[in-house]
């Protein structure tokens, strides 16, 4: 199977991938990926390797993914360029995914993220009894709180993982009168039939944030992921603001 000079536009990523080159070889129960390349506005992504199947069911895989300054996202909410070297090897009973990912550049615009911003409150959600009635039954059941999805819901029991994620700097959180630069190192690990584990830390390099029209300078900030199945990081942030002749420091942990 050959494809030359293909183009693909994905609405989900906002990127127009170009210079797509494909060369697959089908031989019995094995498919060899001689070449699978996608170009982006900043750099390419390449996939090589092979996989075997039995009656079209995946049986064994040996795939390598390499990206060099590849534009992974380019939407109004997220822009991200990545470099990566990742391999996936093994059988359907035990696939090991390992490698490294570096994010040399990213922008996260907080006000553009779907679902962000103030919540729209419906009249029946108000607590004044008898004014608007009970509202939809789904909002008021006697069965207790709704179930919250956990990392176990997407645990992929057949997978092992060990991926290092590096953020050297130039990763920004942006919003109205807010700009914070981040850096950090994290590690994503996983054992068979176990949840994903996130460990490492992210820290602020510089920046400022506005709250109720007041501008605060971020003096220091650390978010530490402790390597537990629950994503519940430790927070240590200090912001300062000058008021008249006073310097007000707020420390949040």
C-alpha positions in Angstrom: 0.0 0.0 0.0 1.6 3.3 -1.1 0.5 6.8 -0.5 2.5 9.8 -1.7 2.2 13.5 -0.8 -1.0 13.1 1.2 -2.8 15.9 3.2 -5.0 15.5 6.3 -6.9 18.2 8.2 -8.0 17.2 11.7 -10.6 19.5 13.4 -9.7 18.0 16.8 -6.1 19.0 16.7 -6.5 22.1 14.4 -3.5 21.1 12.4 -3.2 20.5 8.6 -0.8 17.6 8.2 1.0 17.5 4.9 3.7 15.6 3.1 2.1 12.3 4.2 4.1 9.3 2.9 2.9 5.8 3.5 4.5 2.4 2.6 2.9 -0.7 4.1 3.8 -4.3 3.2 1.1 -7.0 3.7 2.5 -10.6 3.9 0.4 -13.3 5.4 -0.3 -12.4 9.0 2.3 -9.6 9.2 2.0 -6.0 8.3 5.3 -4.1 8.0 5.3 -0.3 8.2 8.2 0.6 6.0 7.3 4.2 6.2 4.5 6.3 7.8 5.4 10.0 7.9 3.3 13.1 8.7 4.6 16.6 8.3 3.4 19.6 10.3 4.0 23.3 10.2 7.0 22.8 12.5 8.4 19.3 12.0 7.7 15.6 11.1 6.4 12.5 12.9 7.5 9.1 11.7 6.3 5.6 12.5 8.1 2.3 11.6 7.9 -1.3 12.7 5.5 -4.2 12.2 2.5 -6.0 13.7 1.1 -9.5 13.4 -2.5 -10.5 13.5 -4.7 -13.6 13.6 -7.9 -13.3 11.7 -7.5 -9.5 11.8 -7.1 -9.6 15.6 -3.9 -8.0 16.8 -1.4 -10.6 18.1 2.0 -9.0 18.4 3.4 -5.5 17.8 6.8 -3.8 17.5 6.3 -0.1 16.6 8.6 2.9 17.0 7.3 6.5 16.9 9.7 9.5 16.4 8.7 13.1 16.4 10.9 16.2 15.8 9.3 19.5 16.8 6.0 18.1 15.6 2.9 20.3 16.0 0.6 18.1 17.9 -2.1 20.7 18.6 -2.9 24.1 17.1 -6.4 25.2 18.3 -7.7 28.4 19.9 -7.3 26.7 23.3 -4.1 24.6 23.0 -0.9 25.0 20.9 1.7 22.3 21.5 4.9 21.2 19.8 6.5 17.9 20.9 9.6 15.8 20.3 9.3 12.1 21.1 10.9 8.7 20.9 8.5 6.0 21.9 8.4 2.3 21.3 5.5 -0.2 21.8 6.5 -3.9 21.8 4.9 -7.1 22.9 1.8 -9.2 22.6 -1.9 -8.4 23.3 -1.4 -9.9 26.7 1.5 -7.6 27.5 2.5 -4.5 25.5 5.4 -2.4 26.8 5.3 1.3 25.9 8.5 3.2 26.8 10.4 6.3 25.8 10.5 10.0 26.2 8.5 13.1 25.3 9.7 16.7 25.4 7.5 19.7 25.1 9.7 22.5 23.9 6.8 24.9 23.3 3.1 25.1 24.3 0.4 27.6 25.0 -2.8 26.8 27.0 -5.4 29.6 26.8 -7.6 29.0 29.9 -10.6 31.0 28.7 -10.8 29.0 25.4 -10.9 25.5 27.0 -14.3 23.9 26.4 -16.3 23.7 29.7 -14.2 26.5 31.4 -15.7 29.7 32.7 -18.7 30.2 34.9 -21.3 27.5 35.1 -24.8 28.2 33.8 -27.2 27.6 36.7 -30.7 26.5 35.8 -33.6 28.0 37.8 -34.6 24.6 39.3 -31.0 24.3 40.8 -31.8 27.1 43.2 -32.5 26.1 46.8 -35.6 28.1 47.5 -38.2 25.4 48.1 -41.4 25.5 46.1 -40.5 28.3 43.7 -39.4 26.4 40.6 -40.4 22.9 41.5 -38.1 19.8 41.8 -36.6 20.1 38.2 -35.4 17.2 36.3 -35.3 13.9 38.2 -31.7 13.4 37.3 -30.7 16.4 39.5 -32.3 15.0 42.6 -32.2 11.3 43.2 -31.9 9.4 46.5 -29.2 7.1 45.3 -26.3 9.2 46.5 -23.7 11.0 44.5 -23.0 10.1 41.0 -20.0 7.8 40.3 -16.8 9.6 39.4 -14.6 8.0 36.9 -11.1 7.1 38.2 -7.9 6.1 36.6 -8.9 2.4 36.8 -11.6 3.1 34.3 -9.0 3.6 31.6 -6.3 1.3 33.0 -5.6 -0.7 29.8 -4.8 -3.9 31.7 -2.6 -5.4 28.9 -0.2 -2.4 28.9 3.1 -1.6 30.7 4.4 1.9 30.5 7.4 4.0 31.4 7.5 7.4 29.7 9.6 10.4 30.7 8.0 13.8 30.0 10.2 16.9 30.0 9.1 20.5 29.9 12.3 22.6 29.7 10.3 25.9 29.8 8.4 28.0 27.3 5.1 26.4 28.3 2.6 29.1 29.1 -0.8 29.3 30.9 -2.5 32.3 29.5 -5.8 34.0 30.3 -7.3 37.5 30.7 -4.4 39.5 32.3 -2.7 36.2 33.2 0.5 34.7 31.8 2.5 32.0 33.7 5.5 30.2 32.3 6.1 26.6 33.4 8.9 24.0 33.4 9.1 20.5 34.9 9.9 16.8 34.7 7.3 14.0 35.0 7.3 10.3 34.6 4.3 8.2 33.6 4.5 4.5 34.7 2.2 1.6 34.7 2.3 -2.2 35.4 0.1 -4.9 34.0 -3.5 -4.7 35.4 -2.6 -1.6 37.3 -3.5 2.1 37.0 -1.3 4.8 35.5 1.0 6.5 38.0 2.2 10.1 37.6 5.3 11.3 39.5 7.5 14.4 39.2 6.9 18.1 39.5 6.0 21.3 37.6 7.2 24.7 38.7 6.6 28.2 37.7 9.5 30.1 35.9 7.9 33.5 36.0 4.5 35.2 35.4 1.6 37.0 36.9 -2.1 36.3 37.4 -5.1 38.6 37.9 -7.9 38.1 40.4 -10.9 40.5 40.7 -8.9 43.2 38.9 -5.8 42.8 41.1 -2.6 41.7 39.5 -0.4 39.3 41.5 3.2 38.4 40.6 4.0 34.7 40.9 7.1 34.6 43.0 7.3 30.8 43.2 5.1 27.8 42.5 5.5 24.0 42.7 3.0 21.3 41.9 4.4 17.9 43.0 2.9 14.6 41.8 3.7 12.0 44.4 3.4 8.8 42.4 0.0 7.6 43.8 -2.9 6.1 41.8 -5.0 9.1 42.7 -3.9 12.3 40.9 -3.8 14.5 44.0 -0.6 16.7 43.7 0.9 18.8 46.5 0.7 22.5 45.9 3.1 25.2 47.1 2.6 28.6 45.5 3.6 32.1 46.6 2.3 35.3 44.9 3.0 38.9 45.8 1.3 42.3 45.2 2.4 45.8 46.1 -0.2 47.8 47.9 0.8 51.4 48.6 4.1 51.1 50.5 3.4 47.5 51.5 4.3 44.2 49.8 1.6 41.6 50.4 2.7 38.0 50.1 0.2 35.1 49.8 1.5 31.6 50.4 -0.9 28.7 49.4 -0.2 25.1 50.2 
